Amino acid sequence: ISVIDIETFPNIGYTWQKYEQNLLAYKQHGYMLSFAAKDLEHSRVTVRALPDYKGYKPGSADDKALVKDLWTWFDESDVIIAHNGNAFDVKKSYSAFLKHGLPPPRPTKFVDTKLVAKRVMRQDSNSLADLALFFGLGSKLRTGGIDLWLDVEKGIGAAWKKMRQYNAHDVILLEMVY
């Protein structure tokens, strides 16, 4: 049983204005920047990020080696626990697997803690942050917003360190919420 969380770069596109705009054109599709995962029976969180791989260049969208490692976690897991996983983490992961020509991982059961929370209780918000606070488990790490992602894209070491911590902390909170 694996607890998994992914982080991706946002899509980059062109608009005429900021508010309520249709996207005129894509400059770049989002891609995988890191994932954190842990076996439910062990305390160690594994975090993999683009700089871990040979040939990494800041700003490069080459996530193939990272995605292959994520595919291995999926393929070796009987159950994957993810928050909002059915709508985001799992679908984004499968899209990345297909993009890189990887076969579907072996069949796995998915537990989406957001959907479980919606099914069994009524909260004003079922975000991981709000559920962790509701259960008294702590809070998510602050990222500073999009600036962290922009600094990571530039390859700033301190930003990558913070992103890894953020990703790993989400897996720890997710396990406690589960």
PyMOL commands that set and color helices and strands:
alter all, ss='L'
color gray80, all
select helices_A, chain A and resi 50-52+64-76+85-99+113-120+128-134+146-153+157-177
alter helices_A, ss='H'
color red, helices_A
select strands_A, chain A and resi 2-8+12-14+25-28+32-39+46-49+79-82+109-112
alter strands_A, ss='S'
color yellow, strands_A
deselect
rebuild
show_as cartoon
